[in-house]
Amino acid sequence: FLVTAAMAAGATHLHAESKSVIQVRLTIPSKAEGPQMPADFVGLSYEVQQLVDPSFFSSKNTGLINAFREITAHGVLRLGGNTSEFGYWKSTPDSPEPAHPTIREVVGEPKAHYYPVTAEAVRNLAEFLKATGWTCLYGIGMGTNTPERAAEEAAFVADALGGSLQYFQIGNEADLFDRHLRDPKTWSAKTYLQEWLAMARAITARVPSAKFGMPDVASRVEWLTDIAALWPSIENPPHVTTLTHHYYFGGPATNPEVNIPNLLMPATMAKVQKTADTATAAANKMGARVRMTEGNTCYRGGKPGVSDVLAAALWAADYSLLLASNNYSGVNQATHGQANGVV
């Protein structure tokens, strides 16, 4: 990236000064210093609901397999999103749909549209991962799920995906549950952690080698600080390898503040650095890494003229490199219906 940028700048300068002989030299130290960027730093984020179509993530979808390979040979596919809270595990074609809780309908939040995640879809996902060389962060719903169903799904997923499974994520953007899925008077990082532990321990009982990423917050990065402070008091905690959070510059598309000048302002990256400082401090206390598991320029579909132009790609590179310099394990750019100029 640096070499290409330097060559482009040099070529532009040479063209402007065509009557002069100018030499441009870029020296990169042979010994790297500071954080190391993992080979699987780059990733994509899809909704769990994509599994409703078992043919999408499958070995037969050669077009998508080739696209993934062109992005990177060792990427990370994250399955999660708001729809993950309404998926339910359907182990066999005859498995009945479970009873679902009543939730509040709130403008701007997804409606309660329930759908099955099937064994066929997971088996096809395993073949897709093998074909691409990618690994997976597998999201299991918390909002309308039970520990028993979560454990049953996790056991099947772990067996099917094998070494292609990096870790489980339980719940998506739980810091927003107080809007429609939980009581806003009592919901907090502490009550979330209590529910998370019940599900994680149920999963670990079925899959003793299970690893986890959490809490996958939308914006309240201070939850990572709260959880890190509570972690030493947990007896025999589940194996958490990664603290996770999301990041969107803004949204939705109708928001006039979502524009290129604001996207590229130095203050925008200053806020990103502040989030990274908070997240990495919490992760260090827990002996974990940090990963940005879902994010992009504009949520709820992207914004034409912002998300699908060169400036968005440059921003994405700048954003990703900033997180890499903060020792993040990687980033997962959101792809669920987004108008992305970053892939």
Secondary structure, DSSP 8 states (H G I E B T S, - for coil): -HHHHHHHHHHHHHHHTTTS---------SS--S----TT-EEEEEEGGGGGSTTTSSTT-HHHHHHHHHH-SS-EEEEESGGGGGEEEE-STT------------TTS-----EEEEHHHHHHHHHHHHHHT-EEEEEE--TT--HHHHHHHHHHHHHHHGGGEEEEEE-SSGGGGGGTTS-TTT-SHHHHHHHHHHHHHHHHHH-TT-EEEEEEESS-THHHHHHHHHGGGSSS--EEEEEEEEEEEE--TT-TT-SHHHHT-HHHHHHHHHHHHHHHHHHHHHT-EEEEEEEEEETTT--TTTTTSHHHHHHHHHHHHHHHHTT--EEEEE-SS---S--
